[in-house]
Amino acid sequence: MNHDRFFAKTHSVENQPPLLEDYNLYAEDQALQAAVHREGASWAEQDIARFGAECGLPERIALGFAANANKPQLLTHDRFGHRIDQIDFHPSYHQLMDIAITEGLHASPWSDPRPGAHVARAAKYYLHTQVEAAHGCPITMTFAAIPALQHQPQLLQKFGPKIMASRYDGRNVPDSMKSGLTLGMAMTEKQGGSDVRSNTTHAYPVAQPGSGEAYELVGHKWFVSAPMCDAFLVLAQTQKGLSCFLLPRWRPDGSKNELHIQQLKNKMGNVANASSECELRGALAWMVGEEGRGVRTIIEMVAMTRYDCMIGSSSGMRQATVQALHHARHRSAFGAKLSEQPLMQNVLADLALESEAAMTLTMRMARAMDQQDQEHERLLARIATPIGKYWICKRTPNHAYEAMEVIGGMGVMENTIMPRLFRESPVNAIWEGSGNVQCLDILRAVQKEPKVLEAYFAELTKGTGVDRRYDSFVNDLKAHFKQTPQQEWQYQARYFADHMALALQGALLIQHAPNCIADAFCASRLTAHSSANYGCLPSGTDTQAILSRAF
């Protein structure tokens, strides 16, 4: 008997989802489309839709995989023994950087200010980060540096045009040879972490001390993300206290500045981005802002980076939700499509609900950034940015895990995007101030400027009178503030932050989302029966409508 014909083919591949590619990330996102119009960026929709289609192209998706499969490599010296402190990236990283900067994700609200500029930029960043998140670190820091440099006009005049230019140049050469620059920051040190006032790096004036003057910095930095940026905002001590400085990678005479990279961080996620430990051995820098007021100078940059953490985590939630939905629509088990089975519908709808709530809050903050000339928006941004950064970023890891579990065994395979989303998910919660730091910042804002709390509750009032569960939740939150002595606020800070985030998301969804979304959110998040686990939406939830809206 000829057995060849029996053993040549063992089975046919079936019941596997097709690759999720060649789709328009914007056109498939009804909630994002509504937010773009609602928050003031209708004028940019055609451009956003064009970009959304590009983000779904197979070759664009492949860039994210390649950038994470090839870690950056540090070269401290060249073959002749010269110190070069160069980090080599895979070409895919440079392509992603080039796309981000060409699209203006690093500076468009500053280079082309107009109503809705922050909203348009946030929408495109939200789409771009779904392709690859790690390279966004230098994009975000470049974006956030401009408000800090505004404290030192002559430095902004000197470097600003190249920082805001839509041209990427990843070469390791002096800034005078480039038409576009990126900026990073170096604040934390080994002994302090978030407590930057304990920094030991010292700055010594080259000639005269004071704002805009040249200094030489001596010390170390424990975290310098994106050390191939062209310049960095750095905190260092002077005789008058902690001050802010702009430190270029190259000196004006074309010689290498004395910023020495000791090693790259070996991170569990965020692999495409290089993070490093550095020593400053007399590195040239110029003081930015008032001497001794470094934290005040750089705080606007920190607020912007924290806001971008909200965008990044919301984006991660959206991509995880889409991956889970796509899998469930094409995978059958026990005689039916996963997406048609009631329990799976509950889980998927809950994931979609969390994703939309995160995006809705993020885009509302984009409008607040656009309207800083209005007192209510300024106050709201001051308190809602740490609220949103705390809550959205903290919710992302469990969301990524749950989406991974929906996909099952394939969800942990490295040739899918899910392991990358999962490893990336804790990053934003830790960077730019971890959860406790955000909670303390909320309290600091309230104690320093009590009107921020008034603005917050005024924003909540816009959602009252529609859903009794929401109204009761808001009343309980107000009562908790009044009944808790201020000396106990710090102990209760996470309670306040949790409930403030949920109340704000509830207010926005009641006002702007379809009833199926708002009702499900209030029923599952704002009652005593709320569950911490996904897939516990109560009976009566219109899961079909939620899923239809999600994808």
N, C-alpha and C positions, 0 to 999 in steps of 0.2 A: 504494500500500500504506500502511496506517495503522501507523506505527512506534510510536505511543504505548504500545501494550500490550507492546511488547518492551523499552522503556526505563524503564517505570514502576517495575519492581522488578528489581534486579540479583542479589540473593541473599537467603537466609534466614540469620539468626544461629543458629548451632548450635556444639556442641563448646566451649561457654564455661561455666565454672562459675557457679552462682547466687551471689548475694551471701551472704556468711557473716554472718548475723544471725538474730535470734529463736532463739537457742540459749542454754542455761544453761552458763556457763563453768565452774561448779563441778560440775554433774552430769555433764559430759563429761570430767572430769579425774579418772580413777581414782586416780592417784598422789597427788594433792592430798587427796582424800577419805581415803585411808589415812593420810596424814601428820597430818591434823587429829585423827583418832581416836588414833593412836599417840602423838602428842606432848602430848595432854592437853586437847583442846578439843572433845570430843564434845558437851558441853553447848551449844555455839554452832552446831552443824551446821545446824539449821533456819534460823537467821538468815543463815549464810553461803550456804546454798543459795538463799534468797530474794534475797540480794544478787547471787549469780552469775547468776540469771535476769535481773535488772535490767541487769546489765552487758552482756548480749547483745541488749538491745532496740535497734532501729534508731535511735531518737531519742537514746539514750545514746551509741552509737557516733558519731553525727553531731556530738556535742559535741566529741569529740576532733579531728575534722577541722576544725571551725570555729575552735577555739581556736588551731590551728596555722596556719590560713590568714590570721589577723588578728593581726599582731604588736602587742605592747604599744607604746604611744606616750607619750613623755615630754613633760610640760608643766612647764618650770621656773618660769614666771611666769604669772599670770593677765593678763587684758586691761588691768588697771589698773597693771600693773608690780609687783605684790606677788609675792614669792617663795613658791611653793606646793609645788614638788617633787612633783608628782602624776604618776602613771602610769595611763593609761587602758587598760583591758583590754576585750576583746570580752565580751559577756554570757555566752558559753559558758564562758569561764574562770571567771567567778564562779559559774556553775552547778556546775561540777566541784568547785570549792573548797567550795561549800555541801554537796554530796553527801558529800565526804570528811570534813568536820567533823561533819555530822549523823550519819554512820556511826561516828564516834569514832576515825577513823584517826589523828587528831592527838594523842590523849591517853587512849584507853580503858584501857590498863593502869595508868595513874596515877589516873584518875577512878573506875574500878571495878575495883580490884585483886582478883584471884581466881586460883586455879590454872588455868593455860592461857590467861590473858588475853593474853599476848604472842603465843601461837600463833594464837588467834582473830583478833587484829588483823593479824598477818602474812598470814593466809589471805585476809582481805578486801582488804588492801592489794595483794596479789598479783593478785587479780581486777581491782581498780579500775585498777591501773597498766596493764593490758592495753588499757584503753580510751584512756588518755592519761597519759603519764608526766611531762611537764614541770611541770605544776602541783603535782606531789608535792613539789617542793623546799620551799616554805613549810610544807607538812604535816609533812614529816620534821623540819625544824628546830624547829617548835613542839613536836613529840613529844620531840625530843632535849633540849630546853632544860630540862625539868623536873628531871632529875637534877643539872644544873649549879646551878639555882636552889636546890636543897636545901642547898647550902653557905651560903646566906644566908636563914635562915628568915623574917625580917621582909619581905623582898622576895617570897618565895614566898607568904606570907600575903596580901600586898597584891595581887599580880598573878595568883597561881595559880588562884583560882576562875574568873576570866574566861578564862585560857589553856586550862583544862580543860573549859570549858563547850562543849556541842555546838551552838554557835550561831556562824554566820559573818556578819561585818559588814565588807564591803569598802570602806566609806566612808573618805574622807580627813578624819577628825575625831579629836579627842582621845580617849584611851582611857576617860576618865571618861564619855563619851557612848555607850560601846559595852557590849554584854552578852557579847561574845566577842572574844578577842584572838589574833593570830598573832605568832610570834616568828621572827626571822632571826638571822644572825650575820655579823660582819664581822671577819675575822682577817687575811687576807693583804694585803700591800702590794707595790708595784712592785719594790722592791729585794730582797725576800726570798722571795715565794711561800710554799712550805711551811716555809721557815726563819723561823718567826714571831718567833724571838728577835732577829732583826735589825730588827724593827718600830721605826719612828721616831715614831709617834704618841705624844704625851705627855699625861698626865692630871695636872691641877693641883687640889688640894683647894679646895673652896669655903670651908670652915671647918676642921674637924678632919679629919686623914687617918685612914684605916683602913677596916676592913670595914663595909659598909653605908652609908658616908658618901658625900656628894655631891662630885662632881668635875666639872671642865670639860675636855673632850678637844679637843686641837688636832692635826691631822694629816690623813692621807688613808687610804683603803682602796681597793685595786685591784679587789677582787671583793666586792660586796655583792649577794648573790642575794636576790630577793624584797624589794626595797627599800620596798614598800608594807606590809610587816609593821608591827605597832604598836610593837615594841621589838626591840632587837638585843643579843646578847651580843658584846662587843667587847674586843679585847686592846689594851692601851696601856701605855706605860712610866711608872713612878713612880720615886721615889728609891730604892725597894727592888727595882726590877726589873719585869718584865712581869707585869701584873695584869689581872684580868677585870672587866668592867663591864657593867651593864645600862643601855642607852641607849634612852630612849623617843623616838618620832617627834615627840611633842608634850610640852611642859613641863607640870608640874602646874597652872600658872596658865592653861592653855589657849592659850598662845602657841606658835608653831612652834619646835621645837628646831633648833639650828644644824647640821643634817645636810643638806648640799647635794649633790644628785645632779648630777654633771658630764655624764655621758652614759650611754646604755644600751649594753651589749655587743652587737655584731653577730655572733651565734653561728651556726655551721653547723647546729646542731640545738638541741633544748631551746627551741624558738621561743616556745611559749606562756608560758614563764616569763621574767620580766624579771631580768636581771643587770646590775649597774651599777658605775660608778666614783663614789666619793663623797669629799667633803672635810668634815672636822669642824672647825668654826670656833668653838670654845668651846662644844661641845655638852654639855648636862647629862647625867650618867650617875652611877650608884651602884655602888660597888665590890662585887663578888660574891666571897666567899671571902677567903682570906688574901692580904694585900699581897705582891707579889713571887712569888706562886705561881699565876699566871694559867693557865699551861699545865696544871697539875695540876687546877685548878678546872674547866676547860673540856673536859678529856680525856674525861670521861664522856659529854658531849654528842657529841664527835667519834666515840666508839665506837658510839653509837646511830645517828648519821648514816651511818657506814660499814656498819653492819648493814642499814640501809634501802637502801643501794646494792646489797647482795646481793639483797634482795627485788625491787628494780626491775629488775636485770639478769636475774634468774631469770624474772621476769614477761615481759620482752621476749623471752627465749628461747621461752617457752611460746607466746606469741602468734605468733611467727615460725613455730614448728613447726606450729601449728594452721592457719595460712594456707597453708603448703606442702602439708600433708596434704589440706586441703580442695580445693586446686587439682588435686592429683594424682588424687584420687578421681573428679573430674568431667571431666577432660581426657584425650582419647585422642590417640595419635600412633603411627604405624606399625602400625596395626591392633589396638591394645590400650590399655586404660586405663593411664595412667602409673603408677598405684599397683599395677598388676599386673605391671610389668616388673622383672625381677630387679635391674638396676643401680639403678633409681630406688628400689626397696625398700631397698636397701643404704643409699643416701643418707638417705632419710626415717627409717629406723630409727636411724641414727647421730645425726641431729638430735634425735629423740625421746629417745634415750639421754642425750645431753648435757643436755637440758632437765630430765629427771627427776633426774639426778644433782645438778644445781644446786639445784633446788627441795628435794630431800631434805636436803641440807646446810643450806640456809637455814632450813628448819623445825626441824631439830635445834637450831640456834642459838636459835630462838625458845624452845624448851623450856629451854635453858640460861639465857636471860634471865629466864624465869619462876622458876627455881630457884636464884637467886643466894645464897640462904642455905645452900646445900650447897656445900662446898668444891670438890668435883670439878667441879661445874657452873660455879662462878666461875672456876676456873683454866682450864677448857676454853674458856669464852667469851673469856677474855683472849687466848688464842693463836689460837683458831680463827676469831675475827672478822676479824683482818687476813689470815689464810690464805684465808678464803672471799671476802673483799672483793677481794683480789688476783686470785684464780683465776677466779671466776665472772664478774667484770666484764671481765677480760681475754679471756675466751673468747667473750664476747657478740658483738663486731663480726664475727668470721669466721662465727659461727653465723647472724647476720642476713644476711650476704652470701650464704651457701650456700642459705638459704631463698629469697632473692630469685632466685637462679639457677634453682632448681627451677621457679619460676613463669615465668621467662623474660622476654620483652619486657614483658609486663604488670606484671612486678615492679618496673620502674623508672618506672611511670606515677604521677604525683603524685595521681591520684584513687584510688589504692589506699593501704593503710596501710604497705606495705613500705618506701618511701623514708623515711618518718618513723621507722620502727623502725631502719633502717640509720643514719640521722643521729643518732639518740638513742643508738645502741649504744656509742660510745666515751666517752660523758659520765661514767658512773659510774666507769669505770676511771681517769679523770683527777681528778675532783672528790673531795674529802675525802681527799686523799693519793694520788698516783699509785702505779704498781706498785713502784717502788724504795722509796718511803716505807713501803709496807705490808711489804715484805721486811725493811727495817731495823727496823720495829716488832716483827716476829716475833722477830728476834734480841734486841732490847732486852728483850722480855718474858722470854725464856729466861735472859738474863744477869742481869736484875734479880731474878727469882723463878724459880729452876730447877725448882720444882715444877710449873710450867705444862707443861714438856716431859714430865714424868712423867705428868701428867693426860692429855696428848695421846696418848702411847703406850698408856696404860691404856684409852683409848677405842678404839684400834686393836685391842687384844687381843680385844675383843668380837667381832671378825670373823674371828679366826684359826681354823685347823683345818677349814676348809670347802673352800677353794680354794687349791691349791698355788701358783698364780701370785700370788695376793694375799700369801700367807705369805712367798714369796721376795722380793716387792717390799718388804714391811715390814722384813724382815731386812736387805736391802741399804740401806734408809734408815737404820736404826739403826747399821749399820756405817759409813756415810758420816759420820754425826755423830761417832762415836768416832774415826774415822781422820783427820778434817779438823782441823788445829790451829785453835784459836779465832781466831787472828790472820788466818786465811784465810776465816772464816765470812762476812764481808761480801762478799768476792769471789764466794763460792759461794751467796749468799743466794737468788738466783732458782732455783737448782737445788733448794735445800731447800724453798722455797715451792711450787714445782711439784709435787714429789713428796709433800709433806705434804698438799697439797690432794687429789691423786689417791688417796692412801692412805686419807684420811678418807672421801671419797666411796665408795671401794670397801668400806670397813668397814660403812658405813650401808646400802649396797645389798645386800650379802651378808646382813645381818641382816633387812632389812625388805622388799626388793623380790622379785618373782617370780624364779624361777631364770633365766628367759630374759633378764631385765635384768641380774642380777648376773654371769651367765656372759659376756654380751656385753661388759660393762664391763671385766671382768678380762682378757678375751681381746684387747680392742682398745686398752686404756689402760695395762695393767700388765705388758706383755711387751716384750722387745727388738724385736719386730716391729711395734710400735705405729706408726701413721702420724699425721702432723699434719693430714692432709686428711680431710674427711668422706667417707663412702662406701667405706671400706676395712675394713669388718667382715669377719672371716675366715669361711671356709666353715664350715657347721654352725651358724651363728647363726640363731636362730629369729626371723627378721625379721617374719613374719606375727603372731606373738604380741606382739612389741614394738609393732607398728603398731596392732593391735587394742586394746592397753592405752592407747595414746596418744590415740586419738580413736575 
